[in-house]
């Protein structure tokens, strides 16, 4: 077999995985940007695809790889380029892990603003390629709000830079935001400039049991009108509560608070009065860290073969979560953002998965959103339509793809509309 032509994939896994049971024709491990450019140019000249990789925490995310090609592993690009900590920005190479970045920032009591599971493996480039986020997105903002500069290598081997240590980008494309969530289909990200913020003096999680799920809507409405300022509002169904922390496995609403000591103490006290009539526990500072970790790591859990993410209007989150059978789904909703993470429980057949996802996706679309499949067996991906219902901006994404990667060499097949 010649692995370099047509759809013939290597039989042997020697060059490493690309995801969905397919293997690379070769693996390249550049340690400089020039080596990235040389690797991409060499693959392009041979007509082979290029698959950017880092910590490999999301190899099976999206559609299967579309054509044979090389894995370009950027984990060797892991240096800090510039850290003017007084300006609260940092420029790092894309292969640096989230855990390593946190260690650097901690020296000046600052922090990275995105919750990322598997932080010891996940790279900064991968976080932005997949648009990863977690519970604190409600209070700290999405990834695209935290990036102000990016460099990447296109399929013709050129390095393109966008943005910088200023918030407004005056280039034709807003590359920092354009590359966020692009799944490596526009180029190999090599460097990012990010906003950082001081570490909070105090942190608290208020874990509230909700005995009757019909009381969730008024509880969320009260939080919306509250004078407290949560950084996270997490709704857990009984299965998710049991997985994370609660042996009783009931419905839970978890409110995260961060800031100055006095501010957090005041907010905890205020929230306690607003939660009168509910059973709740307050976990402060170090005691809260294991629970924060459980909330962040839930999306990376390997329970079952099926996982989905729905997005919809925040006002519709409670009713959507209540409609999901807790015997079949463990559910964590970032209730303030309208993002619902669903982990399938038990055994599923393709037919049963398709019926359930079609029904829940229709509800999400009706409520102003969509539903994607984050994990499922590879043979099911076409039928389950892993990227959800087509959206109007997919046509724009295709135009940008043609402008930056006219030969379709960068991570082909993986993204929406087979990009």
TIVEXBA-904806 format. One record per atom (N, C-alpha, C): x, y, z. Coordinates in steps of 0.05 Angstrom, whole numbers, padded with zeros to 5 digits, always signed. Layout:
residues N
XYZ/...
//
This chain:
residues 419
+00017-00024+00000/+00000+00000+00000/+00018+00025+00000/+00011+00044-00016/+00024+00070-00015/+00007+00089+00001/+00017+00097+00025/+00000+00113+00043/-00002+00142+00034/+00010+00150+00013/+00011+00178+00006/-00008+00186-00017/-00023+00167-00027/-00040+00174-00049/-00069+00165-00043/-00088+00180-00054/-00116+00173-00051/-00124+00173-00022/-00141+00154-00014/-00149+00152+00014/-00136+00128+00027/-00112+00120+00018/-00098+00098+00030/-00084+00108+00055/-00091+00097+00078/-00079+00105+00103/-00059+00085+00112/-00038+00093+00126/-00019+00074+00136/-00032+00053+00154/-00024+00028+00151/-00034+00007+00168/-00021+00008+00196/+00004+00015+00196/+00020+00014+00221/+00017+00040+00236/+00016+00038+00263/+00013+00063+00279/+00040+00076+00286/+00061+00068+00272/+00088+00077+00280/+00091+00107+00280/+00078+00122+00262/+00081+00151+00262/+00062+00165+00280/+00045+00150+00294/+00027+00162+00314/-00001+00166+00304/-00020+00170+00322/-00048+00173+00314/-00055+00201+00305/-00075+00202+00287/-00087+00227+00279/-00115+00230+00291/-00126+00208+00301/-00153+00208+00312/-00171+00190+00296/-00191+00180+00309/-00211+00162+00296/-00199+00138+00282/-00178+00127+00294/-00165+00103+00284/-00148+00106+00260/-00142+00131+00252/-00124+00135+00230/-00097+00145+00239/-00077+00138+00224/-00049+00143+00232/-00035+00161+00212/-00015+00175+00222/+00000+00194+00206/+00019+00179+00187/+00025+00192+00165/+00046+00181+00147/+00073+00185+00159/+00076+00206+00174/+00101+00211+00189/+00094+00231+00211/+00112+00233+00231/+00109+00253+00252/+00133+00271+00252/+00128+00297+00254/+00148+00317+00253/+00148+00332+00280/+00171+00337+00291/+00173+00349+00318/+00190+00375+00317/+00180+00396+00305/+00196+00420+00303/+00200+00433+00330/+00223+00447+00333/+00229+00461+00358/+00232+00491+00354/+00230+00500+00329/+00230+00528+00323/+00209+00534+00302/+00202+00560+00299/+00182+00567+00279/+00193+00561+00251/+00218+00566+00246/+00230+00559+00220/+00227+00530+00214/+00230+00513+00234/+00226+00484+00229/+00197+00477+00223/+00179+00492+00235/+00150+00488+00228/+00146+00496+00199/+00157+00519+00191/+00153+00528+00163/+00165+00508+00144/+00188+00497+00150/+00201+00477+00132/+00185+00452+00131/+00174+00443+00154/+00158+00418+00154/+00133+00422+00138/+00119+00444+00141/+00094+00449+00126/+00100+00451+00097/+00121+00465+00089/+00128+00469+00061/+00134+00442+00048/+00149+00425+00063/+00156+00399+00051/+00131+00382+00047/+00112+00382+00066/+00088+00366+00063/+00071+00377+00040/+00069+00403+00038/+00053+00415+00017/+00064+00409-00010/+00090+00410-00013/+00103+00404-00039/+00097+00375-00047/+00094+00357-00028/+00089+00329-00034/+00058+00324-00036/+00042+00345-00032/+00013+00342-00034/+00001+00328-00010/+00015+00327+00012/+00005+00313+00036/-00009+00333+00055/-00028+00324+00070/-00041+00341+00089/-00024+00345+00114/-00030+00366+00129/-00016+00373+00153/-00035+00373+00177/-00029+00358+00197/-00046+00356+00221/-00031+00367+00245/-00037+00391+00254/-00024+00403+00277/-00032+00387+00302/-00013+00382+00320/-00018+00368+00345/-00003+00381+00368/-00013+00377+00392/+00000+00386+00416/-00001+00365+00437/-00020+00369+00456/-00022+00349+00478/-00039+00325+00471/-00052+00325+00448/-00069+00303+00438/-00092+00297+00457/-00103+00317+00469/-00126+00313+00487/-00153+00314+00471/-00152+00322+00446/-00177+00324+00430/-00174+00312+00402/-00158+00290+00401/-00153+00278+00375/-00179+00267+00361/-00198+00258+00377/-00222+00246+00366/-00245+00266+00364/-00239+00291+00370/-00260+00312+00369/-00264+00321+00341/-00290+00323+00333/-00296+00331+00305/-00298+00307+00287/-00297+00312+00261/-00300+00290+00242/-00273+00276+00238/-00273+00252+00225/-00248+00238+00221/-00229+00254+00201/-00203+00250+00204/-00184+00262+00185/-00192+00254+00156/-00189+00274+00138/-00200+00270+00111/-00181+00258+00090/-00155+00260+00095/-00136+00249+00075/-00109+00244+00089/-00093+00226+00078/-00067+00220+00091/-00050+00244+00093/-00034+00245+00115/-00016+00267+00119/+00001+00264+00144/+00017+00284+00149/+00036+00283+00171/+00026+00297+00196/+00033+00287+00219/+00028+00301+00244/+00050+00320+00250/+00044+00345+00254/+00064+00365+00261/+00060+00372+00291/+00077+00361+00307/+00074+00363+00337/+00089+00388+00346/+00074+00408+00356/+00086+00434+00364/+00093+00434+00394/+00092+00412+00407/+00098+00412+00436/+00126+00421+00443/+00144+00420+00423/+00171+00430+00427/+00173+00460+00427/+00152+00474+00417/+00151+00503+00418/+00138+00510+00444/+00153+00513+00465/+00141+00515+00492/+00154+00537+00509/+00164+00558+00496/+00178+00579+00511/+00160+00603+00516/+00166+00618+00537/+00155+00644+00541/+00170+00664+00524/+00157+00679+00507/+00169+00698+00490/+00172+00726+00503/+00151+00734+00517/+00151+00760+00530/+00131+00760+00552/+00138+00771+00575/+00120+00772+00598/+00123+00798+00613/+00111+00819+00602/+00111+00845+00617/+00088+00844+00637/+00093+00832+00660/+00072+00826+00679/+00057+00850+00689/+00070+00873+00689/+00056+00897+00698/+00034+00905+00678/+00037+00897+00653/+00017+00902+00632/-00005+00881+00632/-00001+00860+00648/-00019+00837+00649/-00024+00825+00622/-00002+00820+00607/-00003+00805+00582/+00021+00786+00582/+00019+00764+00567/+00041+00746+00564/+00040+00735+00536/+00063+00731+00524/+00066+00719+00497/+00081+00693+00500/+00068+00671+00492/+00080+00644+00495/+00078+00629+00468/+00095+00609+00465/+00093+00592+00442/+00070+00572+00446/+00059+00562+00424/+00034+00547+00425/+00036+00520+00438/+00061+00509+00439/+00064+00482+00451/+00066+00482+00481/+00067+00505+00494/+00068+00505+00523/+00042+00494+00535/+00045+00477+00555/+00021+00466+00568/+00008+00487+00586/-00018+00483+00591/-00032+00501+00609/-00020+00501+00637/-00012+00477+00646/+00000+00475+00673/+00026+00490+00674/+00043+00489+00653/+00068+00504+00653/+00063+00534+00653/+00043+00543+00638/+00036+00571+00637/+00027+00580+00665/+00010+00565+00678/+00001+00572+00704/+00024+00575+00724/+00044+00558+00721/+00067+00559+00739/+00083+00585+00735/+00086+00593+00709/+00100+00618+00703/+00085+00642+00715/+00059+00642+00710/+00042+00665+00719/+00041+00666+00750/+00042+00643+00763/+00039+00643+00792/+00062+00658+00806/+00085+00660+00792/+00108+00675+00804/+00101+00704+00809/+00082+00715+00793/+00074+00742+00797/+00044+00744+00806/+00035+00722+00818/+00008+00720+00828/-00013+00728+00807/-00009+00718+00783/-00028+00722+00761/-00038+00695+00751/-00058+00697+00734/-00070+00672+00724/-00079+00673+00695/-00080+00650+00683/-00092+00645+00657/-00123+00644+00662/-00138+00656+00643/-00166+00661+00648/-00185+00640+00637/-00175+00617+00629/-00192+00596+00617/-00189+00570+00634/-00211+00558+00641/-00212+00532+00655/-00207+00511+00634/-00187+00494+00638/-00180+00474+00618/-00177+00447+00632/-00191+00426+00623/-00185+00399+00635/-00159+00388+00624/-00148+00369+00639/-00123+00357+00632/-00101+00377+00627/-00098+00396+00645/-00080+00419+00641/-00051+00411+00639/-00043+00387+00649/-00016+00379+00647/-00009+00369+00619/-00029+00364+00602/-00025+00355+00575/-00034+00376+00554/-00056+00390+00560/-00068+00408+00541/-00049+00432+00536/-00045+00438+00510/-00027+00460+00503/-00044+00485+00498/-00030+00508+00500/-00044+00534+00495/-00055+00535+00467/-00039+00526+00448/-00049+00526+00420/-00073+00508+00416/-00074+00485+00430/-00097+00467+00428/-00121+00479+00441/-00117+00493+00464/-00140+00506+00477/-00154+00525+00458/-00138+00541+00444/-00150+00560+00425/-00160+00547+00400/-00147+00526+00390/-00157+00513+00366/-00184+00501+00370/-00189+00491+00395/-00215+00478+00401/-00234+00496+00415/-00226+00520+00422/-00244+00539+00436/-00253+00528+00462/-00234+00516+00477/-00240+00503+00502/-00247+00524+00524/-00265+00516+00542/-00272+00533+00565/-00285+00516+00586/-00291+00529+00609/-00303+00515+00631/-00321+00532+00648/-00323+00526+00674/-00343+00540+00690/-00339+00570+00692/-00314+00579+00695/-00309+00607+00699/-00314+00624+00675/-00321+00612+00652/-00327+00628+00628/-00349+00648+00634/-00367+00642+00652/-00389+00661+00658/-00378+00687+00668/-00359+00686+00687/-00349+00711+00698/-00324+00722+00685/-00307+00705+00673/-00282+00714+00662/-00282+00718+00632/-00303+00707+00618/-00306+00711+00590/-00295+00687+00574/-00303+00685+00548/-00294+00663+00531/-00266+00667+00521/-00254+00646+00510/-00226+00648+00501/-00221+00671+00482/-00239+00677+00464/-00234+00698+00444/-00232+00725+00457/-00242+00728+00482/-00239+00754+00496/-00211+00756+00509/-00196+00734+00511/-00171+00735+00525/-00147+00735+00507/-00151+00733+00480/-00128+00732+00462/-00126+00758+00447/-00102+00769+00446/-00098+00795+00432/-00076+00793+00410/-00064+00770+00407/-00045+00767+00386/-00040+00738+00379/-00034+00732+00354/-00029+00704+00346/-00010+00704+00322/+00006+00683+00321/+00023+00677+00297/+00017+00649+00289/+00016+00644+00262/+00011+00617+00253/+00024+00614+00225/+00030+00589+00218/+00042+00582+00193/+00020+00571+00174/+00017+00583+00151/-00003+00574+00132/+00007+00551+00115/-00010+00540+00099/-00003+00516+00083/+00018+00522+00062/+00023+00547+00056/+00045+00554+00037/+00071+00559+00051/+00072+00554+00077/+00097+00557+00092/+00103+00585+00102/+00085+00603+00099/+00089+00630+00108/+00079+00634+00137/+00094+00650+00153/+00085+00656+00179/+00068+00682+00178/+00044+00681+00189/+00026+00704+00189/+00023+00713+00218/+00023+00739+00222/+00019+00750+00249/-00005+00768+00250/-00020+00766+00271/-00043+00784+00274/-00046+00794+00303/-00054+00819+00306/-00057+00829+00333/-00030+00836+00345/-00029+00836+00371/-00005+00842+00386/-00012+00851+00414/+00005+00865+00427/-00001+00874+00454/-00019+00899+00455/-00038+00899+00438/-00059+00920+00438/-00085+00905+00433/-00107+00917+00443/-00133+00903+00441/-00144+00905+00413/-00141+00927+00399/-00153+00930+00372/-00134+00921+00351/-00144+00903+00333/-00127+00893+00311/-00136+00908+00286/-00117+00921+00273/-00123+00938+00250/-00118+00923+00223/-00111+00898+00225/-00106+00883+00200/-00133+00876+00187/-00131+00866+00162/-00156+00860+00147/-00172+00838+00161/-00159+00818+00170/-00172+00797+00186/-00166+00801+00215/-00185+00795+00232/-00180+00795+00261/-00170+00766+00267/-00144+00761+00262/-00134+00734+00264/-00136+00722+00292/-00131+00737+00314/-00134+00724+00340/-00161+00711+00344/-00183+00725+00337/-00209+00713+00340/-00215+00692+00318/-00205+00697+00294/-00210+00679+00272/-00197+00651+00277/-00174+00651+00289/-00160+00625+00295/-00173+00611+00319/-00187+00625+00336/-00199+00613+00359/-00222+00595+00350/-00220+00569+00356/-00240+00550+00349/-00238+00540+00320/-00216+00546+00306/-00214+00539+00278/-00205+00510+00274/-00198+00496+00295/-00192+00467+00294/-00167+00462+00277/-00149+00481+00275/-00124+00476+00260/-00128+00476+00230/-00151+00485+00220/-00157+00483+00192/-00147+00507+00176/-00136+00528+00190/-00126+00552+00176/-00096+00553+00177/-00083+00539+00195/-00054+00539+00197/-00045+00527+00223/-00019+00525+00226/-00007+00515+00251/-00001+00539+00269/-00016+00541+00291/-00012+00563+00310/+00015+00559+00324/+00032+00580+00324/+00059+00578+00336/+00062+00596+00360/+00047+00617+00363/+00051+00636+00384/+00025+00651+00390/+00021+00657+00416/-00004+00672+00424/+00003+00693+00445/-00010+00716+00443/-00008+00736+00464/-00035+00738+00478/-00034+00735+00505/-00058+00732+00520/-00060+00752+00543/-00085+00759+00550/-00090+00774+00574/-00087+00756+00598/-00077+00767+00620/-00077+00752+00645/-00088+00771+00666/-00095+00760+00690/-00106+00776+00711/-00094+00767+00738/-00095+00784+00759/-00085+00776+00785/-00101+00752+00796/-00087+00735+00810/-00101+00714+00825/-00119+00726+00845/-00143+00714+00849/-00161+00725+00869/-00150+00720+00898/-00156+00738+00916/-00148+00733+00944/-00164+00710+00956/-00189+00707+00948/-00206+00686+00960/-00224+00674+00939/-00232+00649+00945/-00250+00634+00927/-00270+00619+00944/-00294+00616+00934/-00314+00600+00948/-00333+00587+00928/-00342+00563+00935/-00363+00549+00920/-00386+00544+00939/-00409+00554+00931/-00434+00549+00947/-00449+00527+00933/-00449+00504+00945/-00461+00480+00934/-00489+00476+00945/-00509+00480+00929/-00537+00480+00938/-00552+00455+00928/-00565+00441+00945/-00582+00419+00937/-00610+00430+00930/-00620+00420+00907/-00647+00429+00898/-00665+00404+00899/-00681+00402+00919/-00697+00377+00922/-00717+00373+00900/-00727+00394+00889/-00748+00392+00868/-00738+00407+00843/-00734+00393+00821/-00723+00407+00797/-00741+00429+00787/-00766+00429+00794/-00784+00451+00786/-00776+00478+00799/-00760+00476+00820/-00751+00501+00834/-00726+00513+00821/-00715+00500+00801/-00690+00509+00789/-00695+00536+00775/-00716+00539+00759/-00721+00563+00744/-00722+00588+00763/-00739+00588+00784/-00739+00611+00801/-00713+00616+00815/-00698+00595+00821/-00672+00598+00834/-00652+00612+00815/-00652+00604+00790/-00635+00617+00770/-00643+00646+00766/-00669+00651+00766/-00679+00678+00762/-00670+00695+00786/-00670+00684+00810/-00661+00699+00833/-00632+00706+00831/-00616+00687+00821/-00588+00692+00818/-00583+00714+00797/-00599+00714+00777/-00596+00735+00756/-00601+00762+00767/-00618+00764+00787/-00624+00790+00799/-00608+00795+00824/-00590+00777+00831/-00575+00779+00856/-00554+00802+00855/-00548+00813+00878/-00527+00833+00879/-00499+00820+00881/-00498+00793+00883/-00472+00780+00882/-00463+00778+00853/-00437+00773+00849/-00426+00772+00822/-00411+00745+00818/-00425+00723+00813/-00412+00697+00810/-00394+00697+00785/-00373+00681+00788/-00356+00675+00764/-00365+00649+00751/-00382+00633+00765/-00392+00608+00754/-00419+00602+00766/-00438+00592+00749/-00464+00583+00758/-00468+00556+00744/-00466+00534+00759/-00466+00507+00748/-00490+00492+00758/-00505+00481+00739/-00528+00464+00745/-00521+00436+00739/-00525+00418+00759/-00517+00390+00756/-00542+00373+00760/-00547+00354+00742/-00568+00335+00747/-00559+00314+00767/-00576+00296+00776/-00568+00277+00797/-00544+00260+00789/-00542+00251+00764/-00520+00234+00756/-00494+00250+00757/-00493+00275+00748/-00469+00291+00749/-00461+00298+00777/-00481+00304+00794/-00476+00309+00823/-00462+00285+00836/-00472+00262+00830/-00460+00238+00842/-00431+00233+00832/-00427+00237+00806/-00400+00234+00795/-00380+00253+00808/-00388+00278+00812/-00370+00298+00821/-00364+00298+00851/-00386+00298+00867/-00380+00302+00895/-00401+00292+00914/-00425+00287+00905/-00448+00284+00923/-00458+00255+00923/-00453+00241+00944/-00461+00213+00945/-00491+00210+00943/-00506+00230+00951/-00535+00229+00950/-00545+00231+00921/-00529+00244+00904/-00536+00246+00876/-00561+00261+00870/-00567+00283+00884/-00591+00298+00877/-00584+00321+00858/-00605+00337+00851/-00600+00361+00835/-00584+00381+00851/-00565+00394+00837/-00548+00413+00851/-00545+00438+00835/-00543+00461+00849/-00535+00486+00836/-00510+00496+00851/-00489+00500+00835/-00463+00508+00847/-00456+00536+00838/-00451+00554+00857/-00445+00581+00850/-00416+00587+00859/-00400+00596+00840/-00372+00602+00845/-00368+00632+00849/-00353+00639+00870/-00347+00667+00877/-00317+00671+00880/-00306+00692+00870/-00278+00698+00872/-00274+00728+00875/-00251+00736+00888/-00245+00764+00890/-00230+00770+00915/-00232+00794+00925/-00219+00802+00950/-00233+00787+00973/-00218+00784+00995/-00228+00769+01018/-00255+00780+01028/-00256+00806+01032/-00280+00819+01042/-00303+00816+01023/-00298+00819+00997/-00319+00817+00977/-00331+00789+00976/-00313+00768+00977/-00323+00741+00976/-00339+00734+01001/-00329+00744+01024/-00344+00739+01049/-00371+00752+01048/-00373+00777+01038/-00399+00790+01036/-00417+00775+01017/-00406+00766+00994/-00423+00752+00975/-00433+00725+00985/-00416+00711+01000/-00425+00686+01012/-00448+00691+01031/-00445+00712+01048/-00466+00718+01067/-00492+00726+01053/-00489+00743+01032/-00512+00752+01017/-00526+00729+01003/-00510+00711+00991/-00522+00688+00977/-00536+00670+00997/-00525+00667+01021/-00538+00651+01041/-00566+00660+01047/-00570+00687+01048/-00596+00698+01053/-00615+00694+01029/-00603+00696+01005/-00619+00693+00981/-00627+00663+00977/-00612+00645+00989/-00618+00617+00986/-00634+00606+01010/-00646+00624+01025/-00661+00615+01048/-00682+00594+01041/-00682+00572+01055/-00701+00551+01049/-00688+00528+01034/-00663+00532+01025/-00648+00511+01011/-00625+00501+01029/-00619+00476+01026/-00596+00464+01040/-00571+00470+01023/-00551+00482+01035/-00527+00488+01020/-00502+00486+01038/-00479+00482+01024/-00453+00481+01038/-00435+00501+01025/-00418+00514+01041/-00399+00534+01030/-00371+00521+01033/-00357+00520+01010/-00329+00510+01010/-00311+00533+01003/-00292+00539+01020/-00275+00563+01017/-00246+00555+01010/-00234+00570+00992/-00206+00570+00986/-00195+00542+00981/-00176+00532+00997/-00164+00506+00991/-00185+00484+00991/-00204+00486+01009/-00225+00466+01011/-00242+00464+00985/-00244+00487+00971/-00260+00488+00946/-00245+00477+00922/-00218+00475+00923/-00203+00468+00900/-00210+00441+00888/-00214+00419+00904/-00221+00394+00892/-00248+00395+00877/-00267+00412+00887/-00292+00414+00874/-00290+00431+00849/-00274+00452+00849/-00269+00467+00825/-00257+00448+00804/-00238+00432+00812/-00226+00413+00794/-00246+00393+00782/-00265+00383+00799/-00285+00365+00789/-00303+00378+00769/-00310+00403+00773/-00327+00418+00754/-00312+00422+00727/-00286+00427+00728/-00270+00431+00704/-00266+00405+00689/-00260+00384+00703/-00252+00359+00690/-00276+00342+00680/-00300+00349+00688/-00323+00333+00680/-00324+00329+00650/-00319+00349+00634/-00321+00347+00605/-00301+00328+00593/-00279+00322+00608/-00259+00303+00597/-00263+00275+00607/-00284+00270+00623/-00289+00244+00634/-00294+00223+00612/-00284+00199+00616/-00286+00178+00596/-00310+00159+00600/-00328+00166+00618/-00351+00149+00623/-00368+00147+00598/-00370+00123+00587/-00387+00118+00564/-00375+00127+00538/-00387+00119+00516/-00377+00125+00489/-00389+00150+00477/-00407+00163+00491/-00422+00185+00479/-00421+00210+00496/-00415+00232+00484/-00415+00258+00498/-00424+00280+00478/-00440+00298+00488/-00451+00320+00471/-00448+00347+00486/-00449+00368+00470/-00450+00395+00481/-00472+00410+00467/-00491+00420+00482/-00512+00437+00471/-00508+00465+00479/-00516+00484+00462/-00517+00512+00470/-00544+00523+00463/-00555+00539+00481/-00581+00550+00477/-00584+00575+00494/-00606+00589+00492/-00610+00613+00508/-00609+00605+00538/-00595+00621+00554/-00593+00614+00583/-00620+00611+00596/-00640+00625+00587/-00667+00623+00599/-00680+00596+00594/-00669+00581+00575/-00681+00555+00568/-00664+00531+00579/-00643+00537+00594/-00625+00516+00603/-00639+00497+00622/-00653+00508+00642/-00665+00491+00662/-00685+00471+00650/-00703+00480+00633/-00722+00462+00621/-00708+00441+00603/-00687+00449+00589/-00672+00430+00572/-00660+00408+00589/-00647+00416+00611/-00634+00396+00628/-00654+00378+00641/-00677+00389+00649/-00698+00372+00661/-00708+00351+00641/-00707+00357+00616/-00717+00339+00596/-00699+00315+00590/-00674+00316+00601/-00655+00295+00596/-00657+00274+00618/-00660+00249+00610/-00664+00226+00629/-00638+00223+00645/-00639+00227+00672/-00615+00224+00688/-00604+00195+00690/-00621+00176+00681/-00611+00149+00680/-00594+00144+00655/-00596+00162+00635/-00581+00159+00610/-00560+00181+00606/-00563+00204+00620/-00545+00226+00616/-00535+00237+00643/-00510+00242+00646/-00499+00258+00667/-00495+00286+00655/-00506+00307+00668/-00508+00333+00655/-00496+00355+00673/-00478+00370+00662/-00468+00395+00674/-00475+00418+00656/-00490+00437+00666/-00497+00461+00651/-00483+00485+00662/-00468+00500+00645/-00458+00526+00652/-00482+00545+00649/-00499+00546+00669/-00525+00557+00667/-00525+00587+00659/-00505+00602+00667/-00504+00630+00659/-00498+00635+00630/-00485+00615+00618/-00477+00618+00590/-00495+00603+00570/-00511+00585+00579/-00528+00569+00561/-00513+00546+00549/-00491+00537+00561/-00476+00514+00551/-00482+00490+00568/-00490+00467+00555/-00498+00443+00570/-00481+00420+00561/-00466+00408+00579/-00449+00385+00573/-00463+00359+00582/-00464+00340+00564/-00479+00316+00568/-00461+00291+00564/-00459+00274+00584/-00444+00249+00581/-00463+00226+00582/-00463+00210+00561/-00481+00187+00559/-00473+00166+00579/-00492+00154+00592/-00488+00133+00612/-00497+00106+00601/-00483+00085+00609/-00491+00058+00601/-00485+00052+00571/-00497+00032+00561/-00492+00023+00534/-00511+00037+00515/-00500+00044+00491/-00516+00057+00470/-00512+00042+00444/-00533+00040+00429/-00531+00031+00401/-00531+00056+00384/-00523+00052+00359/-00523+00075+00341/-00551+00085+00336/-00570+00067+00334/-00598+00076+00329/-00609+00092+00353/-00603+00082+00377/-00613+00095+00401/-00600+00123+00404/-00574+00124+00399/-00559+00149+00401/-00570+00169+00380/-00575+00160+00356/-00585+00178+00335/-00612+00189+00342/-00630+00172+00352/-00657+00181+00359/-00655+00202+00382/-00639+00196+00402/-00637+00215+00425/-00625+00242+00417/-00604+00240+00401/-00590+00265+00393/-00607+00281+00374/-00621+00268+00356/-00639+00283+00338/-00660+00298+00354/-00671+00285+00374/-00692+00298+00390/-00681+00321+00406/-00659+00317+00420/-00648+00338+00437/-00637+00361+00420/-00626+00354+00397/-00616+00375+00379/-00639+00393+00369/-00661+00380+00362/-00684+00396+00353/-00694+00415+00375/-00693+00406+00400/-00700+00424+00422/-00681+00447+00424/-00655+00441+00423/-00635+00462+00425/-00637+00482+00403/-00642+00473+00378/-00645+00491+00355/-00670+00509+00359/-00691+00497+00368/-00715+00512+00373/-00711+00533+00394/-00693+00528+00413/-00688+00547+00434/-00664+00565+00428/-00658+00568+00402/-00638+00587+00394/-00610+00577+00393/-00605+00551+00394/-00578+00541+00395/-00573+00518+00376/-00556+00499+00385/-00549+00476+00369/-00538+00454+00388/-00532+00431+00378/-00520+00410+00394/-00500+00395+00377/-00475+00393+00388/-00454+00379+00374/-00448+00353+00390/-00436+00334+00376/-00428+00309+00389/-00398+00311+00394/-00390+00312+00419/-00362+00315+00426/-00347+00288+00425/-00361+00266+00430/-00348+00240+00429/-00369+00219+00422/-00361+00202+00403/-00377+00178+00396/-00360+00160+00380/-00368+00134+00376/-00352+00117+00359/-00350+00128+00331/-00327+00125+00319/-00322+00136+00292/-00343+00128+00271/-00352+00103+00270/-00372+00096+00249/-00398+00110+00252/-00404+00122+00276/-00429+00136+00280/-00428+00165+00271/-00405+00176+00266/-00402+00205+00263/-00418+00217+00241/-00419+00204+00218/-00435+00215+00196/-00465+00217+00203/-00475+00195+00214/-00504+00195+00220/-00511+00214+00242/-00493+00217+00262/-00499+00234+00285/-00494+00264+00278/-00482+00269+00256/-00476+00297+00247/-00462+00312+00270/-00437+00305+00275/-00424+00314+00299/-00423+00344+00303/-00424+00360+00281/-00423+00389+00284/-00451+00401+00285/-00472+00385+00286/-00498+00396+00290/-00511+00406+00264/-00533+00421+00267/-00547+00432+00244/-00530+00453+00231/-00530+00453+00204/-00514+00474+00189/-00523+00502+00198/-00503+00520+00198/-00508+00548+00206/-00500+00566+00183/-00512+00590+00183/-00507+00609+00162/-00477+00617+00159/-00463+00617+00182/-00435+00625+00180/-00416+00604+00170/-00426+00579+00165/-00409+00559+00153/-00400+00567+00125/-00416+00581+00110/-00408+00590+00083/-00385+00610+00085/-00386+00627+00105/-00364+00646+00109/-00339+00632+00117/-00342+00611+00134/-00318+00595+00142/-00305+00582+00118/-00321+00573+00099/-00310+00561+00075/-00294+00581+00059/-00304+00606+00057/-00290+00627+00042/-00263+00634+00055/-00263+00635+00081/-00238+00641+00095/-00218+00618+00091/-00229+00594+00093/-00212+00570+00088/-00199+00571+00060/-00215+00578+00040/-00204+00580+00013/-00183+00601+00011/-00186+00623+00026/-00167+00646+00024/-00141+00639+00037/-00141+00624+00059/-00117+00618+00074/-00105+00591+00068/-00121+00572+00059/-00112+00545+00053/-00126+00535+00028/-00119+00547+00004/-00134+00541-00020/-00132+00512-00029/-00111+00498-00020/-00108+00470-00028/-00120+00450-00008/-00131+00461+00013/-00145+00444+00033/-00126+00425+00047/-00102+00433+00054/-00082+00415+00066/-00082+00415+00097/-00094+00436+00109/-00091+00439+00138/-00114+00424+00152/-00107+00403+00167/-00126+00388+00183/-00152+00382+00168/-00151+00371+00144/-00174+00369+00127/-00195+00349+00138/-00220+00356+00133/-00242+00337+00140/-00253+00340+00168/-00237+00352+00186/-00244+00351+00215/-00266+00370+00223/-00268+00393+00209/-00284+00415+00219/-00312+00415+00205/-00327+00435+00211/-00354+00438+00201/-00354+00437+00170/-00374+00426+00158/-00378+00426+00129/-00354+00413+00115/-00341+00393+00129/-00318+00378+00118/-00294+00396+00112/-00292+00419+00126/-00268+00436+00121/-00243+00423+00130/
//
